[in-house]
Every structure is written in C-alpha cells, then in structure tokens.
Amino acid sequence: MKKTPELRFSGFDDKWTEQKLNEYLEPSKIKNYDNKYTKKDVLSVSGEFGIVNQIDFQGRSFAGESVNNYGVVDTGDIVYTKSPLNANPYGIIKYNPGKPGIVSTLYAVYKTKTVDASFVQTYFDLDKRLNDYLRPLVRKGAKNDMKVSASDALLGNVIFPALIEQQKIGTMLSKVDSLIELKTKKLESLKMVKKSLLQKCFPKAGAKVPEMRFEGFTGDWEENNIASIGEIIAGGTPSTEHDDYWEPKEIPWLSSGEVNKKIITFTDDMISEKGFHNCSAKWIKENSVLIALAGQGKTRATVAINKIPVTTNQSIAGIILNDTIDTYFLFQSLERKYEDIRKMSSGDGTRGGLNKQLVGEITFMLPPTLEEQQKIGHFFSEHDNLIRLQQKEIDKLKAIKKSLLQKMFV
C-alpha cells in the first residue's frame, strides 16, 4: 500500500503512518447530567452541512422531555452518527467547529489526541473511504441502527501524516467547505425569492388578478385547463429485446428522470429510426412543456421545457402549445402548482401516477394578453438562469473537493 498521496503541499515528503484510529481519538465520557444544556442546544449531523443545531437547521428540536443523558459536544470534538444517511449506510463522521451542544445516544462523541479535528473529518469526507473503514466494524440492528460501541468504532486502521501536514490539509479543505456552504445558502435564498415572487405574480386561489403586476397590464385573469391550450402527447419505449431498436443512436429519447433537468438541451439516450417506428413514441417539437407522469420520489409532476425536438418514454407527457400560450409562462404556472398536481395523481402515496386525461384537467390562471404572459415567463426564466448558474458553481466546487479528497490522501 502506498504511504504518500498523489498531491501534496511543498515541503512535505515524510511517509504517512498507518495506525488504528484510537491512536488519534478517544471516546468522551462527558454527559449532560447537570442539565447545563437544554433542548435548544441539541445538535444533529448532516451529511452535507456537518454538525448543526437542530432548531437553527430544522426549525425544531426532536429531543424528548429529558436531555439529561445526552452526550456533550465541545468545540473541536468529533461526532460519529450511528445512523445510515444516504450514500453512507454505516453513518458519518464529522467534527464540531461551532458552539458546544449535546447529542442523543445515537451518536458517539470523541476527544482528539494529537490530531487535527478538521483533518479527521476531511479524511472521511470521501464516501468510499468512510464506508470501507466502517463496514468491517459495524452491523445493523433490527431498527437499522448501528450496533457498534464508541470504542469499537475506533478499531479500524487509518493512514495519517504528521500533525502540521494534517493542519494544512484540514484548513484548506475547510475553506472549500465554507465556500460551498456560502454558495449553497445563496442558492437557497434565490429559490426562496422565486417562491415568494411566484406567489405574488400569480393570482391567489379565488382571485382574478395577482398581488404584483408589471406596469401597463390590467384586466382579470381567467381560468383555463391544459386540454384547451394545446395537444397532449404521451411517449413510448422500444423493446429492449431488439438491439436494432436502440442502435444506431439516431433519435433523442427522454426518460422520466431527465425531466429534473428542467431545460432539456440533450437526452441521455437515443433510439434508432426502426425503434421509433416500432413503439408508441412520438415527436414532441421544441419549446413544448413536458410533465412527468410517474417516477421515483419527487419526479412525478415535475415539468421541463425541451429546447430540442425529442421523443419520450410513456412516463412523460408533452404539451404542444398553441400560439396563444407562452412556453415559459405555462412552465412557471405548472411549477407553482407542483403539489396540487401530485394530489391529482391516481393511486396513493409515491405509487400514484398521472395520465393524459388528468394532465388535460390541470387548471391554471391565464392573463388577458400574450404580452403579459411573455413578460412573466421571461422574468422567471432569467431568475431560473441565476439559480442554474449558482448550482453549477456549487457542483464545480464539489467536484474539485472530491478530486482533492482522492489525490491528497493515501
């Protein structure tokens, strides 16, 4: 096994040392027995944001009546959450750079020895490295909690450099984390602004005019449904038993999950001319509105605009608009009705589904002129561009961090 990383700060050439994690951390025995901390001080561990105050982050505390036996987390302590989180089926390891607080018994709290706390977190920030470390040490209980003691979780091997190099790596990657967090907060702010503007720029339930309107536009808005403003087309999927239905790649073909792209400029897959003519897929011209009829999680009722002609699978409906409807206006109208449209879905829970008839019955308010539609559509399109640009910056920073985590560690 190699003992030096691929990428390193200049001036460091010593080999990294392989030792058990308990050489660097020790379980904390400090409990909240004197009730110094209350429910307002309860902390949680987020895979993306690290250690956060529950009330500040989630709006409430999830603690029971007593927090007397909760573990105390001082600034600089390491916390291991013994609960599976998304890409981390064995839990996650984070350090606390903020205010002291307390955590439930689902967490293990550690004091550092001769080690930089931020380095420990960044060492385990790569999902594969974290899971490879924890997998041999833990097993899941009946309630999916991790059956591992605080001390046993330290029995795996790690490869760390000397403290001064740890500090340089930890400090640099902490700065990257701070930048990601800052840009993420800006992204959430942009989304909240859009949500507020959508409420003000479209009529509320029972109203015929919006609270806020562009100058020069008057008159009542009228209720319409999708069936009255365009043609609704559902797609299809060529049989996978015929290779020549999928090769050569000739016709853009969209699956339901791709609707989450919002603006479709390419498709992840294509079908052949022969495949197209041997299934129920149909061409949907550019600048139509697409709506997911089904899909995992939050996909159902998600809408998008295709900037290129596409075909789709049967879980997407294309709404080909007539000349009286602005594409971006309808897109924004349906986005703001996302929850209502999901409630229209046949079936129950996440198994519900839309169909062409239900899509045709979706109602929305329409201003009296095409010009007002276009003004509103363009305004929100520009705001969406800001959101997409901010998301791209975050994705780029995350990609840079992932690369550094792979190259700066053994």
N, C-alpha and C positions, 0 to 999 in steps of 0.2 A: 504493500500500500504506500502511495506517495505521502511524503511528510512535509511538502511545501506546496502552496497554492500556485495556480497559473498566473494570477495577477497579484502584485504586491507593492506596497509603498517602498520607495527607495530607502536604502539604509538598513533594511532587514533581510538577513539571509540565514538565520538560525532555523533548524528544523522544528516543526511543530511537535508537541508532546502528546502521546496517547495515554489517557488516564480515565478512570471512572469519574462520572460527574460528581460523585460525592467528595472528590478532592477539591471541588470548587464551591459546592453549595452544601448547606446543612438545613434540615427541617427546623422551622421556627416553632417554638412551643408557646408563643405569646397568644393568649386568648383574651377576649373582651369581658373577663369575669367581673371587672369593676364597673361595667357599663359606661366606660368613658365615651364610647362611640354609640350612636343610635341608628335607627333605620335610615336616616338621611345620609349616613356615611357608608352605606352598603355599596360595594363595588362589584362589577361584572367584568368578564374578559371577552372582548370582541376580537374575532379573527382579523378584522380589518383595522380597527382603531385601538387595539390593545386594551389596557386596563382603564375602565371608565366608571364614573359614578352612575349608579342606576337611575336616579332621579333626573340628573342632568341629561343622560343619554336616552333614556326610555320613558321619561315623564312620570315614573312612579317607582316605588321600592317593592320588590317581590318578596321581601323578608316576612317571616311570621311575626307573632306578637313579641317573642323574645329573641334578642340577638346576643344573649349573654355568652353563648359558647362559640361565637363566630371567631375566626382567626384574624388577628391584627396584621395589616399590611402596611409597613412603614415605607417611606420614600426610598427607592432603590432595591426593595425586596423583589424576589422572583415569585411568580404565581403559576402553578400548573392547574388548569381546569380539567378535572377528570370526567368530562362530558364530551361526546363527539360533536364536532362543529364542521359542517360542510365537507371541505376537502381534507379535514383532519379527523379521521374516525377514532383516533386514540386521544383526542384532546389537544390542547395547545399550551405553549409556554411563553409567558410574557413577563416584562419587568415593569415596575411602577415608577414612572418618572414624576408623577404628580403628588397630590396631597395624600397623607395617610388615610386609611379607611379600614373596613372589615369585609371579610368574605365568608360565605357559608362553608359547611363541612364538605361540600362538593369540590372544594379547592384545596390544594396543598400550597403552603407558603414556605419560602426558603430565604435564609440569610446567606449573603455572599461571603466567601472567604477571600482568597487572593485572586479575584476575577472581576472583570468589568461587567456590570449588570446589563448594560445595553448590548455588549458583545454576545452575551448568552442568548438574548432574545434574537439578535440578527442571525446567530448560528442556526437557530431552529426556525427561522422565518421561511426557509425553503421547505415546502410541504413534504417532499420526498425524504429529505434528511430527517425531519421531525418524525415522520411515520416509521421510517426504517429504525430509528432509535427506540421508539416506544413500543413497536409491535411485539418484540420478544418479551417485554416486561409486563404487559397488561393483558387482562382478559375481560370480556364484558359480562356484567351480571344480568339478572333477569329483567331489570328495568333499564338496560342499556347503559348503566353507569359502569365506570372503570373500577374493577376490583384490583387495586394496587395501593399499597401504603405510600405515605410521603417519602419514607426512606428507600423503599424498593424502587421507586421511580428514578432514583439516582444511581442505580447499579449498572447502567449501560456505559459503554465507552465513548468518549469524545476525543477530538484532536484539537487542542488549543495552542496558540502561540504564547509568547511571553506577555505579561500584563501591558506593557507600553504599546505593543502592537495591537492587542485587543482594544485598547482605548482609542487608537486612531481609527480602526475599522468601525467600532461601535459608534463613535462620534460622527463619522462620515455618513454611515447608513441611517443614523438617527436624523440627520439633516435632510436626507432624501425622504424619509418618512414624514417629517414635518412639512415638507413641500407638497407631498401627496395629500396630506391631511388638509392643508390650506386650500389647495385647488379643489378638493372634494367638498369642502364647506362652501366654496364659491359656486360649485355646480349645484349643490342643494339649494342655495339661495336663488340661483337662476330658475330652477324648477318651481320653487315656491312663488316667485314673482309671476311666472307664467300661469300657475294655478289661480292666483288672485286675479290676474288680468282676464282669464277665461271666464271667471265668474262675473266680472264687471262688463265685459264686452259682448256677452250674450244675454238675452232676457232670462230672468229667473222664472221658475215654474209659475205659471198663471199670468205672467207679464207679457206685454206685446212690444216693449222697447227695452233696450239694455240700459243699465245704470250709467255706462260711459260710452260715448259715441264720437266718431270722428266728425270734425266740423263740416257742416254743409249737408248732412244727411238727416232726413226726417221721415216720418211715416211709420205705421205699425209694421212689425214683422208678422209673418203668417206661418202657421204650422204646416209642414209638408211631410211626406214619407218617402223613403228611398225608392219605392216602386214607381213613384210619379216623376222622378227626375233622371231616370236612366235605365239601362239594361243590366240585369244581374246575371253573371255567368259563373258557374262552378267549374272546377277542373277535373282532372283525372290522372291516373298513374299507369304507365305502360307495364305490362307484365315483366317481372324480373326473370322469368324463365326463358326469355328471348334476349340474348345478348345483342342482337341487331336492333332491338328497340332502344338501346342505350348507347350504341356505338354505330357510326361516328357521332361525336358531340356536335349537333347542328342547331338545336332549338333551345333557347333559355327556358328552364323549367324550375319552378319555385316550390319549395316545401313550406309547410305552415310555420315552422320555427323561424324562417327567414323574414317573416313579416316584422319581427322585432327590430330589423334594420331601420325601419320607418321610411327611409328613402331608398328605393331599390334601383341601383345602377348596374348590378351584375347579379347572377344567380350562382349558387354553389354547385349546381349540377345542370346538365343539359341532356336532352334526349335526341334520338335520331328522327328524321322525317318519317321513317317507317313506324317508329314507336308512336309518333304523334297521330298518325292516321289509323292506328290500331288501339286507341284508347279514347276516353271521353274528354281529353284535354282540348282546350280551345284557346285561340289567341286573344289576349287582352291588350288593347292598344295602349300606348304610353300615356301618362298623365291620367290614368284611371285611379280609383281608390280601391285598395284591397283590404279585405277583412278576414281574419282567421276564424273559421267556423268551429274549429276544435284545436286541441293542442295541450301539451303538458303545462301545468302550473298556470301562469298568468297570460299565456299566449292567446287563448280564446277571447275574441272581441277586440284584439289588438288590430290597429289599422296602419296602413302604409300607402305610399304613392309609388307607382312604378314609373321610372323615368325612361325606361326602355320597354318595347313590346315583350311580353312574357306569356308563357303558359304556366299553369299551376297544378298542384295536386288537388284532390277532391275536398281537402280540408280548408280551402281558400275560396272565397267568392270575390270576383272582380266586379266593381260597379263602374260601368262605362257611362259617363255623364253626358247629358245633352248640353246644348250651347248656353243654357240659362244658368248653369251652375259652375262656380269656380272650384277647381280641384282642391286647392289648399283650404278654402273655406269649409268644404264638406269634411275634409280630413280633420280639421280642428273641431268641428261640430261633433264628430263621432268620437274623437279622443276625449272630449269633456264628458261624454255620456258612457264612458267605458263600463263603469259599474252597473249602470242601468241596463246596458245591452247584455252584460253577462247574466243578469237576473232574468232576461227574456229567454235564455237558453233552455232548451228542453232537457229533461233529466235533472239530476240533483248533484250538488257539490261540484267537485272538479270533473265529474264524468259528464256534465251537461254538454250540449252541443247546439250550435246554430245551424240553420239551413236557409235555402234561398227564400222561402216564404217568410221566415222570421226576419231576415235581413230587409226584405221589402216592406215590412211593417214598422221598421225603426222610424220614429218621428224626429224631426228637428225643426228649429225655427229659422225662417229664411227672411232676410231683409228685402225691402221692395225693389231694390235695384242691383244689377250685376256689379256695378261700380263699387257699391258698399261691400259686397262680398269680397271683391278683389282686394280692396283696401285692408280688410280684416285678415284675409288669407295671407297677403304679403307681409303684414306686420308680424304675425305669429311665425311665419316662415323664417323671417330674419332672426327672431328670438330663438327659434329652434337651431338655427345655424350657430349661434353663440353657445348653446348647450352642447352641440356636437363637437365644436372646436375644443371646449373645455374638457369634454370626455376624452377626446383624442390626446390632449396633453397629459391627462391622468394615466391613460393606457400606455403612453410612451414612457412616462416615469416608472410605471410598474414594470415594464419590460426591461428598462435599464437596471432597476433594482434586482430583478430576477437574474439577469446576466451577471451582475456583481456578486450575488449570492452564490452563483455557480463557480465563478472564477476566483473569488477572494478567499475561499475556504477549502480546506482539504476534505 
